[in-house]
Amino acid sequence: MPKMKTNSAASKRVRITGSGKVMQVGSAMRHNLEHKSARKRRALSADAVLRGGQAKKLKQLLQK
């Protein structure tokens, strides 16, 4: 039986940490940044941790 392919859409959007957490790059940092305060931009630049069913489903898509 051939190997399963990793879902490329999921692999471009999330990453798995060494401890198994699913990290996602935050949204709202592409454009219109001049209207956001420095404090807001710093907070948005942090990666978000996905939990529960979302994390479980993405791990299945990534074959992890």
PyMOL Python script that loads the backbone (N, CA, C, O; Angstrom):
from pymol import cmd

cmd.read_pdbstr("""\
ATOM      1  N   MET A   1       0.844  -1.188   0.000  1.00  0.00           N
ATOM      2  CA  MET A   1       0.000   0.000   0.000  1.00  0.00           C
ATOM      3  C   MET A   1       0.886   1.247   0.000  1.00  0.00           C
ATOM      4  O   MET A   1       1.838   1.322   0.777  1.00  0.00           O
ATOM      5  N   PRO A   2       0.586   2.236  -0.868  1.00  0.00           N
ATOM      6  CA  PRO A   2       1.441   3.434  -0.923  1.00  0.00           C
ATOM      7  C   PRO A   2       1.264   4.319   0.299  1.00  0.00           C
ATOM      8  O   PRO A   2       0.292   4.208   1.046  1.00  0.00           O
ATOM      9  N   LYS A   3       2.225   5.187   0.472  1.00  0.00           N
ATOM     10  CA  LYS A   3       2.162   6.127   1.597  1.00  0.00           C
ATOM     11  C   LYS A   3       1.039   7.133   1.388  1.00  0.00           C
ATOM     12  O   LYS A   3       0.688   7.467   0.257  1.00  0.00           O
ATOM     13  N   MET A   4       0.481   7.612   2.498  1.00  0.00           N
ATOM     14  CA  MET A   4      -0.552   8.643   2.433  1.00  0.00           C
ATOM     15  C   MET A   4       0.112   9.993   2.174  1.00  0.00           C
ATOM     16  O   MET A   4       1.192  10.270   2.695  1.00  0.00           O
ATOM     17  N   LYS A   5      -0.536  10.825   1.369  1.00  0.00           N
ATOM     18  CA  LYS A   5      -0.009  12.165   1.113  1.00  0.00           C
ATOM     19  C   LYS A   5      -0.420  13.110   2.234  1.00  0.00           C
ATOM     20  O   LYS A   5      -1.542  13.042   2.735  1.00  0.00           O
ATOM     21  N   THR A   6       0.492  13.985   2.621  1.00  0.00           N
ATOM     22  CA  THR A   6       0.175  15.050   3.562  1.00  0.00           C
ATOM     23  C   THR A   6      -0.692  16.084   2.854  1.00  0.00           C
ATOM     24  O   THR A   6      -0.448  16.401   1.690  1.00  0.00           O
ATOM     25  N   ASN A   7      -1.690  16.607   3.535  1.00  0.00           N
ATOM     26  CA  ASN A   7      -2.536  17.653   2.969  1.00  0.00           C
ATOM     27  C   ASN A   7      -1.712  18.934   2.875  1.00  0.00           C
ATOM     28  O   ASN A   7      -1.332  19.504   3.899  1.00  0.00           O
ATOM     29  N   SER A   8      -1.432  19.392   1.647  1.00  0.00           N
ATOM     30  CA  SER A   8      -0.526  20.528   1.465  1.00  0.00           C
ATOM     31  C   SER A   8      -1.142  21.840   1.936  1.00  0.00           C
ATOM     32  O   SER A   8      -0.418  22.730   2.381  1.00  0.00           O
ATOM     33  N   ALA A   9      -2.470  21.980   1.846  1.00  0.00           N
ATOM     34  CA  ALA A   9      -3.120  23.207   2.317  1.00  0.00           C
ATOM     35  C   ALA A   9      -2.943  23.349   3.825  1.00  0.00           C
ATOM     36  O   ALA A   9      -2.672  24.443   4.320  1.00  0.00           O
ATOM     37  N   ALA A  10      -3.095  22.254   4.549  1.00  0.00           N
ATOM     38  CA  ALA A  10      -2.941  22.287   6.005  1.00  0.00           C
ATOM     39  C   ALA A  10      -1.485  22.516   6.392  1.00  0.00           C
ATOM     40  O   ALA A  10      -1.204  23.235   7.351  1.00  0.00           O
ATOM     41  N   SER A  11      -0.553  21.906   5.652  1.00  0.00           N
ATOM     42  CA  SER A  11       0.857  22.028   6.012  1.00  0.00           C
ATOM     43  C   SER A  11       1.383  23.441   5.816  1.00  0.00           C
ATOM     44  O   SER A  11       2.353  23.834   6.464  1.00  0.00           O
ATOM     45  N   LYS A  12       0.749  24.220   4.919  1.00  0.00           N
ATOM     46  CA  LYS A  12       1.172  25.599   4.700  1.00  0.00           C
ATOM     47  C   LYS A  12       0.652  26.539   5.779  1.00  0.00           C
ATOM     48  O   LYS A  12       1.181  27.637   5.952  1.00  0.00           O
ATOM     49  N   ARG A  13      -0.385  26.116   6.509  1.00  0.00           N
ATOM     50  CA  ARG A  13      -1.044  27.008   7.458  1.00  0.00           C
ATOM     51  C   ARG A  13      -0.725  26.737   8.919  1.00  0.00           C
ATOM     52  O   ARG A  13      -0.842  27.640   9.748  1.00  0.00           O
ATOM     53  N   VAL A  14      -0.331  25.535   9.248  1.00  0.00           N
ATOM     54  CA  VAL A  14      -0.071  25.193  10.649  1.00  0.00           C
ATOM     55  C   VAL A  14       1.251  24.457  10.768  1.00  0.00           C
ATOM     56  O   VAL A  14       1.796  23.963   9.780  1.00  0.00           O
ATOM     57  N   ARG A  15       1.762  24.391  11.999  1.00  0.00           N
ATOM     58  CA  ARG A  15       2.956  23.594  12.269  1.00  0.00           C
ATOM     59  C   ARG A  15       2.764  22.885  13.598  1.00  0.00           C
ATOM     60  O   ARG A  15       2.025  23.354  14.464  1.00  0.00           O
ATOM     61  N   ILE A  16       3.431  21.761  13.750  1.00  0.00           N
ATOM     62  CA  ILE A  16       3.350  20.956  14.958  1.00  0.00           C
ATOM     63  C   ILE A  16       4.630  21.192  15.755  1.00  0.00           C
ATOM     64  O   ILE A  16       5.731  21.067  15.218  1.00  0.00           O
ATOM     65  N   THR A  17       4.488  21.532  17.038  1.00  0.00           N
ATOM     66  CA  THR A  17       5.652  21.746  17.887  1.00  0.00           C
ATOM     67  C   THR A  17       6.219  20.401  18.330  1.00  0.00           C
ATOM     68  O   THR A  17       5.626  19.350  18.086  1.00  0.00           O
ATOM     69  N   GLY A  18       7.359  20.452  18.974  1.00  0.00           N
ATOM     70  CA  GLY A  18       7.979  19.230  19.466  1.00  0.00           C
ATOM     71  C   GLY A  18       7.133  18.499  20.487  1.00  0.00           C
ATOM     72  O   GLY A  18       7.176  17.272  20.576  1.00  0.00           O
ATOM     73  N   SER A  19       6.359  19.256  21.261  1.00  0.00           N
ATOM     74  CA  SER A  19       5.505  18.633  22.278  1.00  0.00           C
ATOM     75  C   SER A  19       4.154  18.204  21.718  1.00  0.00           C
ATOM     76  O   SER A  19       3.345  17.627  22.444  1.00  0.00           O
ATOM     77  N   GLY A  20       3.893  18.478  20.423  1.00  0.00           N
ATOM     78  CA  GLY A  20       2.663  18.015  19.795  1.00  0.00           C
ATOM     79  C   GLY A  20       1.568  19.057  19.675  1.00  0.00           C
ATOM     80  O   GLY A  20       0.479  18.751  19.191  1.00  0.00           O
ATOM     81  N   LYS A  21       1.839  20.296  20.111  1.00  0.00           N
ATOM     82  CA  LYS A  21       0.829  21.345  19.970  1.00  0.00           C
ATOM     83  C   LYS A  21       0.732  21.784  18.511  1.00  0.00           C
ATOM     84  O   LYS A  21       1.714  21.731  17.770  1.00  0.00           O
ATOM     85  N   VAL A  22      -0.462  22.219  18.109  1.00  0.00           N
ATOM     86  CA  VAL A  22      -0.688  22.703  16.748  1.00  0.00           C
ATOM     87  C   VAL A  22      -0.712  24.224  16.794  1.00  0.00           C
ATOM     88  O   VAL A  22      -1.572  24.819  17.444  1.00  0.00           O
ATOM     89  N   MET A  23       0.242  24.856  16.098  1.00  0.00           N
ATOM     90  CA  MET A  23       0.367  26.306  16.091  1.00  0.00           C
ATOM     91  C   MET A  23      -0.097  26.845  14.740  1.00  0.00           C
ATOM     92  O   MET A  23       0.182  26.266  13.690  1.00  0.00           O
ATOM     93  N   GLN A  24      -0.817  27.975  14.796  1.00  0.00           N
ATOM     94  CA  GLN A  24      -1.330  28.614  13.588  1.00  0.00           C
ATOM     95  C   GLN A  24      -0.899  30.074  13.592  1.00  0.00           C
ATOM     96  O   GLN A  24      -0.965  30.743  14.623  1.00  0.00           O
ATOM     97  N   VAL A  25      -0.463  30.563  12.447  1.00  0.00           N
ATOM     98  CA  VAL A  25      -0.089  31.972  12.333  1.00  0.00           C
ATOM     99  C   VAL A  25      -1.353  32.813  12.462  1.00  0.00           C
ATOM    100  O   VAL A  25      -2.383  32.488  11.871  1.00  0.00           O
ATOM    101  N   GLY A  26      -1.274  33.893  13.233  1.00  0.00           N
ATOM    102  CA  GLY A  26      -2.441  34.729  13.467  1.00  0.00           C
ATOM    103  C   GLY A  26      -2.906  35.463  12.226  1.00  0.00           C
ATOM    104  O   GLY A  26      -2.145  35.637  11.274  1.00  0.00           O
ATOM    105  N   SER A  27      -4.145  35.890  12.240  1.00  0.00           N
ATOM    106  CA  SER A  27      -4.708  36.628  11.114  1.00  0.00           C
ATOM    107  C   SER A  27      -4.607  38.130  11.381  1.00  0.00           C
ATOM    108  O   SER A  27      -4.110  38.545  12.427  1.00  0.00           O
ATOM    109  N   ALA A  28      -5.072  38.927  10.449  1.00  0.00           N
ATOM    110  CA  ALA A  28      -5.159  40.395  10.553  1.00  0.00           C
ATOM    111  C   ALA A  28      -3.794  41.078  10.565  1.00  0.00           C
ATOM    112  O   ALA A  28      -3.656  42.168  11.121  1.00  0.00           O
ATOM    113  N   MET A  29      -2.779  40.448   9.957  1.00  0.00           N
ATOM    114  CA  MET A  29      -1.455  41.072   9.900  1.00  0.00           C
ATOM    115  C   MET A  29      -0.959  41.217   8.456  1.00  0.00           C
ATOM    116  O   MET A  29       0.247  41.308   8.225  1.00  0.00           O
ATOM    117  N   ARG A  30      -1.872  41.240   7.493  1.00  0.00           N
ATOM    118  CA  ARG A  30      -1.477  41.320   6.087  1.00  0.00           C
ATOM    119  C   ARG A  30      -1.436  42.755   5.569  1.00  0.00           C
ATOM    120  O   ARG A  30      -0.512  43.132   4.849  1.00  0.00           O
ATOM    121  N   HIS A  31      -2.427  43.546   5.931  1.00  0.00           N
ATOM    122  CA  HIS A  31      -2.490  44.917   5.415  1.00  0.00           C
ATOM    123  C   HIS A  31      -3.293  45.767   6.384  1.00  0.00           C
ATOM    124  O   HIS A  31      -3.841  45.259   7.363  1.00  0.00           O
ATOM    125  N   ASN A  32      -3.360  47.070   6.105  1.00  0.00           N
ATOM    126  CA  ASN A  32      -4.031  48.055   6.976  1.00  0.00           C
ATOM    127  C   ASN A  32      -3.407  48.107   8.367  1.00  0.00           C
ATOM    128  O   ASN A  32      -4.110  48.323   9.355  1.00  0.00           O
ATOM    129  N   LEU A  33      -2.112  47.913   8.448  1.00  0.00           N
ATOM    130  CA  LEU A  33      -1.445  47.894   9.747  1.00  0.00           C
ATOM    131  C   LEU A  33      -1.247  49.296  10.306  1.00  0.00           C
ATOM    132  O   LEU A  33      -1.031  49.460  11.506  1.00  0.00           O
ATOM    133  N   GLU A  34      -1.319  50.305   9.448  1.00  0.00           N
ATOM    134  CA  GLU A  34      -1.115  51.672   9.935  1.00  0.00           C
ATOM    135  C   GLU A  34      -2.249  52.127  10.843  1.00  0.00           C
ATOM    136  O   GLU A  34      -2.091  53.086  11.599  1.00  0.00           O
ATOM    137  N   HIS A  35      -3.391  51.448  10.775  1.00  0.00           N
ATOM    138  CA  HIS A  35      -4.529  51.817  11.622  1.00  0.00           C
ATOM    139  C   HIS A  35      -4.518  51.089  12.962  1.00  0.00           C
ATOM    140  O   HIS A  35      -5.345  51.370  13.829  1.00  0.00           O
ATOM    141  N   LYS A  36      -3.591  50.162  13.132  1.00  0.00           N
ATOM    142  CA  LYS A  36      -3.531  49.382  14.369  1.00  0.00           C
ATOM    143  C   LYS A  36      -2.404  49.913  15.237  1.00  0.00           C
ATOM    144  O   LYS A  36      -1.356  50.318  14.736  1.00  0.00           O
ATOM    145  N   SER A  37      -2.630  49.907  16.542  1.00  0.00           N
ATOM    146  CA  SER A  37      -1.609  50.393  17.468  1.00  0.00           C
ATOM    147  C   SER A  37      -0.455  49.391  17.532  1.00  0.00           C
ATOM    148  O   SER A  37      -0.603  48.230  17.150  1.00  0.00           O
ATOM    149  N   ALA A  38       0.692  49.858  18.019  1.00  0.00           N
ATOM    150  CA  ALA A  38       1.856  48.986  18.155  1.00  0.00           C
ATOM    151  C   ALA A  38       1.550  47.841  19.110  1.00  0.00           C
ATOM    152  O   ALA A  38       1.992  46.712  18.897  1.00  0.00           O
ATOM    153  N   ARG A  39       0.800  48.132  20.150  1.00  0.00           N
ATOM    154  CA  ARG A  39       0.425  47.092  21.117  1.00  0.00           C
ATOM    155  C   ARG A  39      -0.429  46.009  20.452  1.00  0.00           C
ATOM    156  O   ARG A  39      -0.241  44.817  20.697  1.00  0.00           O
ATOM    157  N   LYS A  40      -1.368  46.441  19.608  1.00  0.00           N
ATOM    158  CA  LYS A  40      -2.235  45.508  18.891  1.00  0.00           C
ATOM    159  C   LYS A  40      -1.427  44.673  17.902  1.00  0.00           C
ATOM    160  O   LYS A  40      -1.644  43.467  17.787  1.00  0.00           O
ATOM    161  N   ARG A  41      -0.492  45.309  17.183  1.00  0.00           N
ATOM    162  CA  ARG A  41       0.326  44.584  16.210  1.00  0.00           C
ATOM    163  C   ARG A  41       1.203  43.545  16.888  1.00  0.00           C
ATOM    164  O   ARG A  41       1.364  42.438  16.375  1.00  0.00           O
ATOM    165  N   ARG A  42       1.770  43.891  18.035  1.00  0.00           N
ATOM    166  CA  ARG A  42       2.589  42.925  18.776  1.00  0.00           C
ATOM    167  C   ARG A  42       1.756  41.730  19.218  1.00  0.00           C
ATOM    168  O   ARG A  42       2.203  40.586  19.124  1.00  0.00           O
ATOM    169  N   ALA A  43       0.542  41.996  19.702  1.00  0.00           N
ATOM    170  CA  ALA A  43      -0.332  40.913  20.160  1.00  0.00           C
ATOM    171  C   ALA A  43      -0.751  40.014  18.995  1.00  0.00           C
ATOM    172  O   ALA A  43      -0.837  38.796  19.149  1.00  0.00           O
ATOM    173  N   LEU A  44      -1.011  40.614  17.834  1.00  0.00           N
ATOM    174  CA  LEU A  44      -1.447  39.835  16.679  1.00  0.00           C
ATOM    175  C   LEU A  44      -0.312  39.038  16.043  1.00  0.00           C
ATOM    176  O   LEU A  44      -0.564  38.054  15.348  1.00  0.00           O
ATOM    177  N   SER A  45       0.927  39.448  16.268  1.00  0.00           N
ATOM    178  CA  SER A  45       2.042  38.765  15.628  1.00  0.00           C
ATOM    179  C   SER A  45       2.345  37.419  16.269  1.00  0.00           C
ATOM    180  O   SER A  45       3.062  36.609  15.681  1.00  0.00           O
ATOM    181  N   ALA A  46       1.815  37.161  17.465  1.00  0.00           N
ATOM    182  CA  ALA A  46       2.058  35.887  18.137  1.00  0.00           C
ATOM    183  C   ALA A  46       1.250  34.777  17.472  1.00  0.00           C
ATOM    184  O   ALA A  46       0.132  35.005  17.008  1.00  0.00           O
ATOM    185  N   ASP A  47       1.823  33.573  17.428  1.00  0.00           N
ATOM    186  CA  ASP A  47       1.113  32.424  16.878  1.00  0.00           C
ATOM    187  C   ASP A  47       0.056  31.939  17.856  1.00  0.00           C
ATOM    188  O   ASP A  47       0.231  32.044  19.069  1.00  0.00           O
ATOM    189  N   ALA A  48      -1.035  31.410  17.332  1.00  0.00           N
ATOM    190  CA  ALA A  48      -2.132  30.912  18.161  1.00  0.00           C
ATOM    191  C   ALA A  48      -2.026  29.394  18.281  1.00  0.00           C
ATOM    192  O   ALA A  48      -1.617  28.715  17.339  1.00  0.00           O
ATOM    193  N   VAL A  49      -2.398  28.873  19.448  1.00  0.00           N
ATOM    194  CA  VAL A  49      -2.420  27.431  19.675  1.00  0.00           C
ATOM    195  C   VAL A  49      -3.835  26.932  19.411  1.00  0.00           C
ATOM    196  O   VAL A  49      -4.794  27.423  20.007  1.00  0.00           O
ATOM    197  N   LEU A  50      -3.963  25.958  18.518  1.00  0.00           N
ATOM    198  CA  LEU A  50      -5.266  25.364  18.242  1.00  0.00           C
ATOM    199  C   LEU A  50      -5.510  24.227  19.224  1.00  0.00           C
ATOM    200  O   LEU A  50      -4.593  23.477  19.558  1.00  0.00           O
ATOM    201  N   ARG A  51      -6.746  24.105  19.683  1.00  0.00           N
ATOM    202  CA  ARG A  51      -7.073  23.100  20.684  1.00  0.00           C
ATOM    203  C   ARG A  51      -8.274  22.274  20.242  1.00  0.00           C
ATOM    204  O   ARG A  51      -8.983  22.632  19.301  1.00  0.00           O
ATOM    205  N   GLY A  52      -8.483  21.185  20.925  1.00  0.00           N
ATOM    206  CA  GLY A  52      -9.680  20.375  20.743  1.00  0.00           C
ATOM    207  C   GLY A  52      -9.785  19.722  19.383  1.00  0.00           C
ATOM    208  O   GLY A  52      -8.811  19.193  18.848  1.00  0.00           O
ATOM    209  N   GLY A  53     -10.998  19.770  18.831  1.00  0.00           N
ATOM    210  CA  GLY A  53     -11.289  19.079  17.581  1.00  0.00           C
ATOM    211  C   GLY A  53     -10.521  19.604  16.394  1.00  0.00           C
ATOM    212  O   GLY A  53     -10.161  18.842  15.497  1.00  0.00           O
ATOM    213  N   GLN A  54     -10.262  20.917  16.377  1.00  0.00           N
ATOM    214  CA  GLN A  54      -9.499  21.491  15.262  1.00  0.00           C
ATOM    215  C   GLN A  54      -8.097  20.902  15.216  1.00  0.00           C
ATOM    216  O   GLN A  54      -7.622  20.506  14.152  1.00  0.00           O
ATOM    217  N   ALA A  55      -7.435  20.844  16.361  1.00  0.00           N
ATOM    218  CA  ALA A  55      -6.075  20.313  16.424  1.00  0.00           C
ATOM    219  C   ALA A  55      -6.058  18.838  16.028  1.00  0.00           C
ATOM    220  O   ALA A  55      -5.165  18.392  15.309  1.00  0.00           O
ATOM    221  N   LYS A  56      -7.037  18.096  16.496  1.00  0.00           N
ATOM    222  CA  LYS A  56      -7.112  16.667  16.191  1.00  0.00           C
ATOM    223  C   LYS A  56      -7.278  16.436  14.690  1.00  0.00           C
ATOM    224  O   LYS A  56      -6.616  15.572  14.115  1.00  0.00           O
ATOM    225  N   LYS A  57      -8.157  17.207  14.060  1.00  0.00           N
ATOM    226  CA  LYS A  57      -8.409  17.061  12.627  1.00  0.00           C
ATOM    227  C   LYS A  57      -7.175  17.436  11.809  1.00  0.00           C
ATOM    228  O   LYS A  57      -6.850  16.758  10.834  1.00  0.00           O
ATOM    229  N   LEU A  58      -6.483  18.513  12.199  1.00  0.00           N
ATOM    230  CA  LEU A  58      -5.296  18.935  11.458  1.00  0.00           C
ATOM    231  C   LEU A  58      -4.166  17.930  11.600  1.00  0.00           C
ATOM    232  O   LEU A  58      -3.403  17.729  10.655  1.00  0.00           O
ATOM    233  N   LYS A  59      -4.041  17.297  12.755  1.00  0.00           N
ATOM    234  CA  LYS A  59      -3.016  16.263  12.915  1.00  0.00           C
ATOM    235  C   LYS A  59      -3.295  15.082  11.993  1.00  0.00           C
ATOM    236  O   LYS A  59      -2.365  14.469  11.471  1.00  0.00           O
ATOM    237  N   GLN A  60      -4.567  14.762  11.792  1.00  0.00           N
ATOM    238  CA  GLN A  60      -4.916  13.690  10.854  1.00  0.00           C
ATOM    239  C   GLN A  60      -4.529  14.081   9.431  1.00  0.00           C
ATOM    240  O   GLN A  60      -4.001  13.257   8.683  1.00  0.00           O
ATOM    241  N   LEU A  61      -4.788  15.332   9.052  1.00  0.00           N
ATOM    242  CA  LEU A  61      -4.453  15.791   7.704  1.00  0.00           C
ATOM    243  C   LEU A  61      -2.948  15.805   7.467  1.00  0.00           C
ATOM    244  O   LEU A  61      -2.487  15.591   6.346  1.00  0.00           O
ATOM    245  N   LEU A  62      -2.182  16.059   8.535  1.00  0.00           N
ATOM    246  CA  LEU A  62      -0.728  16.139   8.414  1.00  0.00           C
ATOM    247  C   LEU A  62      -0.050  14.799   8.666  1.00  0.00           C
ATOM    248  O   LEU A  62       1.178  14.711   8.627  1.00  0.00           O
ATOM    249  N   GLN A  63      -0.834  13.755   8.925  1.00  0.00           N
ATOM    250  CA  GLN A  63      -0.302  12.408   9.188  1.00  0.00           C
ATOM    251  C   GLN A  63       0.597  12.374  10.413  1.00  0.00           C
ATOM    252  O   GLN A  63       1.599  11.660  10.418  1.00  0.00           O
ATOM    253  N   LYS A  64       0.256  13.137  11.459  1.00  0.00           N
ATOM    254  CA  LYS A  64       1.076  13.182  12.681  1.00  0.00           C
ATOM    255  C   LYS A  64       0.360  12.492  13.811  1.00  0.00           C
ATOM    256  O   LYS A  64       0.884  12.422  14.923  1.00  0.00           O
TER     257      LYS A  64
END
""", "prot")
cmd.dss("prot")
cmd.show_as("cartoon", "prot")
cmd.util.cbc("prot")
cmd.orient("prot")
